[in-house]
Amino acid sequence: MALFLTVLYAISRTYEKVPEFSLIYGILFSFLMSAFARLGTDEEMIDYYSAHVFLEGLNPYLPENTASVYSHFPFFNPVCFGTPFTTGGVVTTLGYPSLSFLVQVPSNIIHSDPNYVNFFFYLLTFVSLYLILRKGESLEIYPYFCSLL
């Protein structure tokens, strides 16, 4: 990865297109990270499962409808990845924001990887930031913004 970044930086400096190459790097890096990720947090897993419950016509806000979320995702160990209660057990219900599961409805409908939903929003962030800075003719600060994402 360090070699890739060095080559990308050298090429971008050669052609004096650092912002454009930063945009390309941001998109490629986000795609690679989402391709190998497995629902980064328990909240994303609960949102994805709640969207599934919602599409089945059940109420995703009822704790009994989402109580079995960990049995549907065997790679998620509740002891390692779950958010614990102080009284024992782990969170299996929707958190705040309460409508966050609606973002995962399209990936449930087309049976795609829910990580690509995150990639889509990262992509929108990179591109919209690039377009805003290009409009204001201040693209020289774009690589610094990208490094924060």
Buried (B, 14 or more C-beta within 10 A) or exposed (E): EEEEEEEBBEEBEEEEBBBBBBBBBBBEBBEEBBEEBEBBEBBBBBBBBBBBBBEEEBEBBEEEBBEEBBEEBEEBEBEEBBEEEEEEEBBBBBEEEEEBBBBBBBBBEEEEBBBBBBBBEBBEBBEEBBEEBBEEEEBEEBBEBBEEE
